[in-house]
């Protein structure tokens, strides 16, 4: 199962890097969102995927799932939501001011 998840994480990272290399500001924002989801999946996969293991309930349990990676991913989801919303607002404001979302045109207008 970890191999399949690793392949899927590689695909998500590949798509996000491809979107980072585009000229559209909205695609760069979506690439940030995809990259953060890839990191979340990576953290959960590296912590070990276990089926049927309950959370830590008592000290006599044979196997239990570690809640720390899940807590870290939950915190990272909240942070990435805030970063994505900030980037969307900044992209919208940039589009309203310059009437384009092309990064090459934005760079050309900054040089003038």
N, C-alpha and C positions, 0 to 999 in steps of 0.2 A: 504494500500500500504506500510505503514511503517513496518508492521509486516512481510510482505514478504521480504522486503529489509533487515530487521534485521536477518531473518533466513538465507538469502543468505550471509550476512556478517559473521555470525557465521560459515557457511560452509567454506568460504574463510579463516577465521582465523584458523579453524581446520586443513585444508589442509596445510596451511603454517607452523603451529606448527609441524605437522607430518613430513614435509620436513626438518625443522630445526633439528629434531632428527635423521636424516639419517647420514650416514658416508661419503657421496659424497659431494665434495666441490661445484660442479655445482648445486646440489639440495639445498644446503644452500643458494646459490646466488638466485635461483628461489624462495626460501621461503621468502627472503628479498623483492623481487619484489612483490610477492603475498600479503605479510603483508602490504606493503605500499599501494597497491590498496584497500585492506580492510579498511585501515584507511581513505582513500579518500572517499570511499562509506559511511563509518560511519559518517564522517563530513557532507556530503551532506544530509544524512538521518536525523541526529539529528537537522539540521537546518530547517527541515520541507519540505516535498515534496508538492509542489503546482502545479496545472495544470492551464495553461491559464493566470497566473498572469504576467503582463508585468513588466519590470524593472521600477525603480522609475523615472518617467518622469516629474511629476509636483506635487505640494503640495496638490492638490484637488483629488488625486486618492483614490479610495476606498480600493483597495488591490494592493500590489506590492510585487515582490520577492526581497529578501535581497541579494545584490550582494557581500556582505562581505564573506560568506562561499564559494561562487564560486571563488572569488579571492584567498582565502586561499588554496583551493584545487588546483587551477592552479599553485600557487607557490610551493605547496608540490609535484606536479607532476614533475616539473622541478628539484627540489632537489632530488627526488627519482630516476629520470633518471640519474643524475650525480653520485649518490651513487651506482646504479646498474652497470653503466659503469665502475666505479672504481673497484668494486668487481669482475666483469668479467675479467678485465685486471690483477688483482692480482691473480685470480684463474688460468688464462692462464699461467702467469709467474711461479706460483707454480708448475703447471703441467709440464712445460718445464724443470724446474730445477730438480724435483724429479721423473718425469715419472709416477706419480700416482695422482689421485684426492681423494684417500681414506684418511680420516682424521686420522684414527688409525695408518696407516703406516707412515704418516707425523709426528705424535706425537712420534712414536717409533724411527724414524730417528733423531729427535731433541734431544732425550735422549742420543744418542750415542756420 
